């Protein structure tokens, strides 16, 4: 008996998304690297004083990882002496950002001998108005990271395995790339940890923030970079984590949408945090019973929400930052990028609706290939004009900005019927890597067309994410 759409999504979630056969081995290596770096950082008197723990963030922290354990996001919590004396204000020039006035902090610690190293370093990182500068803080941290890697001879030995290391600064993150037997990267993201009393949220956002004790100010550079940049991005991930917990099929639905995104070349600009933001807004609108619905219903409805945010109407759709609705997170996208993503989402919506109503063998095969096809991931993808799942040029039923409904017009009907041909089974995406030699890093021992092993049931980890 043919399965229904929900049963196929459950299968896809197990075979192609929820796999972590190598998580433990990679995590052990990552833990060894983190501990060695922390040990080296402690030799810096200032960093030793203000370094107050870390949180695993990103997809691992969210328990939303849908690929190999090839990247870790680590939020490094920085807490200055007299940290609660920092005067936080919303940045009127940049919604979602804050400024950090260090005047009172420096007045106090400037008289304390034991905090003299921190005071002297702070003097180099504030402007004439005593506002902390993102670029000056990051420049200091960049120097610390460079010194640390040099002391380690740009390598780490774990057991008998020696792994070469390289370092680069990208956005707010200090990234270490690990090569050799283990191939992965770690983004170390500095964050000024602040108390709930210091947040500048509006009344509605404070309600969603709830009783969360802390939040973070992230030194995220402006685009283009600005000297003496006093604007920090506010991150409320611990509150977000609470909002997404215990919502039945919510996280499975996010994973499915992320996997759909990863298999579509022209969805490269749809960041994971954008998908998460869609769900955060929906959490505030729906009661807990909503998330008990079948995944096929939730995903189809959330694709509809995403489609509305991408529409290029006269007023344009918007994706508002959950914690400050004055910020449109899609404002940085070009019309071409939005249109490409809109077309991909529209095709996927159409296929899901057809499959939910009448799951024929052809539609079932196409839906599963949406998840099975590895695509080229979401990084370093050129901005093409077509929605690609596997390198084939789809026939587009969405020539307008809005998806075309079923019509009597024969041209429109024919176009809609051809939409499900977007993905062909077992066809490799262009740009896929060739088979690696015997010195390849650890990866599943399988052919590209074979599914990943099912999950082994890992516990969700504490986390924090940066967008």
N, C-alpha and C positions, 0 to 999 in steps of 0.2 A: 504494500500500500504506500502510495506517495506521501511524503511528509508535508505538513503545512509549513507556512513561512516561519512561524515561531520555532518549530522544531529545527529547521535549517539554521536559524540564527543561533540557537543553543549549540548546535554542532560546530558552527563556525567559531563561536566564542571559545570552545574547548580546543579545537584543532589548530586554529590559526592565530589566536590572540592570547589566551591564558596559558602560555608556556613559559617555564622558567627552569629548565633542566640544568642550566649552567649557572644559575643565580648564586648558589652557595659558594662555588669555587671562585667566581669573579668577586663576590662580596668579600671573601677572605683576603684576596689580594688587595682589593681596594682598602680594606681596614688596615692592612699592614702599611700601605702607602700613607694613609691619613695619619696614623700614629707617628710615623717617622717625621712627617712634615710638622706636626704639632710639637714634637720633641725639639726640632730645629728652631721653630718659631719662639720657643720659650727662652732662647738665648738673647732675643731682642727685649731689652728692659721695658720698653713701652708696650709692645704687643703682648708680652707676658702679663702686664698689668691689666690690660683692657679686654683680653680674649676670654670670653665667658661661655664656652660651650659651642655647640653646633647642632644643626638639625638637617637630617637628610630630606631633601625636597625633590622637586620635579616629579616625574612619573612614578618613581619608586616610592617617594613619600606619599603620593596620592593613592598608591596601590592601583595605578592605571597604566602600568607599563605594557606595551603591546609588541615588543620586539626583543631581540637579544640584549643581554645586560651590557651594553656597550657605552653607557654614559651614566654618570652620577652627578647629581647637583647637591652641593653641600653649602648650606647657609652658615656663615661664620658670624656668631654673635659678638659684637663689640659693645662694651659697656664702660663708659668713662667714669672716673671718680666723680661723685656728686651728679650722676647721670640724670636723676629726677629733677635737677635744676635747669635742664635744657628747656628753653622756651620754644615750643613748637607752634608754627603758624602755617595755615594753608597758603600755598603759593598762588597768588591771584593771577599770575601769568600762565600757569600750567596746571590745569585741573588734574587732580589725583596726586599732586606733588606737595611737598612741605619744605619749609626752611627751618634750620636748626640754629637758634641763637645761643651761643656758648658763653655769653657775658657773665652770668652768675656763676657758672661752673668755674671759669677762669679766675674770678675774683676770690673764690674760696681756695682752690687748689694752688693758686699762686703764692699763698702764705704757708703751704705745707711742704716741708722738706721731703717727706717720703713720696710725694707726688710730683717732685720737681721734674723728672724726665718726661712725664706725661704733659705737664704744663709747657715745657719748652717745645715739645713736638706740636702741641696744639697751636702755639703761637705761629708756627709755620703753615698751619692748615686752615686758618681763619682769615677773613678779609678785614678791612679796617673797621667794619661795624661788628666784628666778632661773630660773624655768621660762618658756620663751617662750610668749606668749599669741597665739593665733590671731587674735582680734578686734583686738588692738592692731597686729599686723603688717599685717592687712588694711586697717585704718583709715589707716595711714601710706601704703600703696600706693594706696588710693583717692584720697588727697590728691594724690599724684604724678600719677595718671592724669588727674584733673580739671584740674590745672595744665597738663599736656601738651596736652590737647585745646583748652584756651583759647588757648595759645600758637599752635596751628595754626589758630585761628579756626574750629574744628570742621569742617574740610574738608581734603581733600587733592587736589592736582592731579597727575594722571598723564598725561603727554603733553598733549593739549589738553582732557582730560576732568576737570572739577571734580566731586568727589563729596562731598556733605554727610556728616558723621559725627555720631553720637550715642553716648553712653556710659552704661552702667548696671552696677551690681554685682549679681551673681546667684550665690548659693552661693559656691564658691571662686573663680569666674571673674570677670574684669573684661572685660565684653563691649563691643565697639565694633561698632555697626551701620553699614553702608555703604549709602547710597541713591544714586538717580540712575540712570545708565546701568548701573552694576554694583550689584547688590543681593545682599549677603551679610553675614555676621557673623563676627567673630573673637573667640573666647574665649581671653583671656590668663590662664593658670592658673599662679600662683606655686607653686614647689615648692622646699623645702629639699633640696638634693642631698646624699646621704649615701653613705658607702662601704659595701661589703659587710660589712666587719668590724663595722659598727654596727647591723646588722639584728638583730631579736629573734625571728626565725622559729623554729618548732619543728623537730625533727630531720627529719621527713618533708618539710616545706616547704623547708628548707635544701637538701635533695637536689634539689628541683625548681628552686630558685634557681640551683643549679650554680655556674658561674664568672662569673656576671654581676658586673661591677665596681661598679655603683651602683644605688641605689633612691631614692625620693623620699618626703618627708613633706609632705603637702598640707594647707594651712590651710583645711579644710572646716568651715564653721560647724555648730554643733549645731542641732537642731530641737526646741524653739524656741531661738533664739540665746541664748547665755550670756555674761555679762561675765567677763573674765579666763578665757576658755576655753583650757585648756592641752593639749587633745587634738587631735592631727593624724592624718589618715588616711594610712596607709602604702600606697604604690603601687609595685608591682614590675613595671612594664610591660615593661621591657627583657627581664626573664626570661620574661614571657608571650610576647613576640615570638619568642624562641628556641624555646619549646615548640610554637608554632603553625607554625613554618617547615617547609618540605619535607615536607608531609603530603598531597600529591596533591590529593584532592577536598575536603579539610577546609575551605579558605577558600571554595570555590564553594558548599559546603553552608551555611556561615554566611551568605553573601550571600543565598541562596535563603530561608533562615529570616527574615532581616531584611526581605526584600521581602514575604514573607507577612505579617509583623507590620505593615508599613507600610500594607498594603491593608485591614487590619481595624481598624475604629474602636475596638473594645473591647480591642485589644491595646496601647493607648497606654502602659500601665504596664509593659510588658515592655521595659526598657532594653536597649540594645545590649550593655552589659556583662554583663547577665544571660545573654544568649544566648552570649556569649563564655565565661562561666564554666562553662556546661554543657559546652562543648567542651573546656575546659581539664581538667575532671575526667575526661572520656572519654579524653583523650590519655594520662592516667596509667594507664588500664585496658587500652588496646588497643595492639597492636604496630603497626608502620608499615604492614603489609599491609592492615590494616583500612581505611585511608583510600584505598586503591586500589579499593575497592568502588564500584559505581555510585552516583551522587548520590541516586537515588531510594531506595535502601536506607538510605544514611546519614541522609538527611533524615527518612525515616519513623521510623527508630529514635531519632533525636534528638527528634522530636516526642513519642515515647513517654516519653523521659526528662523532657522538659518537662512533660508531662501528670502524671507522678508527683510532680513538685515542687509542682504547683499543687493537688493533691487536698485536699479539705476533709474528710479522714477525722477520726476521733477524735483522732489525734495530729498531723494535718496534715502535708502534704509540706513539704520544706524545700529551699532552695537555699543551700548553705553557701558562704561566702566561701572561695575557693580557698587563700588564704594564711593564713587563721585560721578553721578550721571551727567555732569557737565562735560565729561570727556567722552568723545566718540572714538572708540578704539579702531574703527575702520577708516578714520579720516586720513590715515597715512597711506592707504591703498590707492593705486591709480584706478581709473575707470576700467581699463583693460583687465587688470587683475581681478576686480570685482565681477566683471562680466564673465570671465573665464570660470571663476568659481561658481557663479550663479548657474551657468549652463550645466556644469558637472552635477551640482546639487539637484537641479531640475530633472535631469535624466535619472538620477538615483531615486528621487521621489516617485517618478513615473513607474520605474521598474518595481519598486517595493509595493506600490498600490496595486499594480497588476498581479503581483505575486500573492498578495494578501487576499485578493478576490478570486483568483483562479490560477493556482500554482501549477502550470504546465511543466513538462520535463525540460523544455528549452529555457524557460524563465528560471527554474530551479538551478540549472547548470550555470546560467549567467550570474545569478545572485551569489552562488558559492564562489565563483571565480572572481567576484568583486573582492572577496576576502582572501582567497588563496593566492591571487596574483601579487608578487612582491613589489611590483612597480620599481621605482628608483628611489623610494623613500621620500622625505620631505626636505632634504637638504641639498643645496647646490644644484637646483633644478632650473633650467632656463625657462623664461616666461613665454610659453608657446600659446598659440591661439586656440588650440583644440583641447577638449577634455580627453585625456588619454588614460586608459586603464592598463594597456598592454602594448602600446605602440601602434595600434590600429586607429585609423581616422574615423571617428564615429559620425553617424548621420544625425544631425542635430534637430530635434523637434522644437527648439527654443530660439527661433530666429529673432523674436522680440525680446524685450527685457523681462517679460513675464512668461511663465510656462504656458504652453498652448493646451487648453482643455480638449477633450474629444469633440470632434466636429463632424458634421455631415460632409463638409468639403473634402473631396477625395484626396487632394494634396496634403492637407493637414492630417488626415487619418493615416495615410501612407507613411508620412514622416513620423508620427507617433509610434506606429508599429515597428519602425526600424530602430527606435531608441534602444530597445533591449539588446541590440547587436553591439553595444558599446564594448563588450568584453568577449574575447574568444578564448576558449579553454586551452590551457597548457601552452600559451605562447609567451615567450620571454620578452620582457620589456627592453626597449633599446637602452644601451648604456650599461646593461647588467655586466658585472665582472666575470671574467673567465674563471674556469676552475683553478683553484689555488694549488701550489705545489705541496710537497710533503711537509714543508716548514710553516704551514698555515697556522694562524691562531686558532684557539679553541672555538669551534662552531658545531652545531648539530651535524652528526654524521649521516647526511641524507642527501638525496637528489633535490634539486631546486623545486621540482613539482610535487614532492612529498610533503605531507602536513607535518607540522611540529608536534612533538609529544604533548599530551594533555598536562595540565598543571598538577603540581604536587601539594598544593594547599599551603601556601605561605601566609604568615600573619601579616597584617597591615602594619607598616612602620610609621613612626612619628615623622612628620614632615613639615616642610615649608617650601613654597615655590615662588619663583620670580617670573614676572611677565614682562 
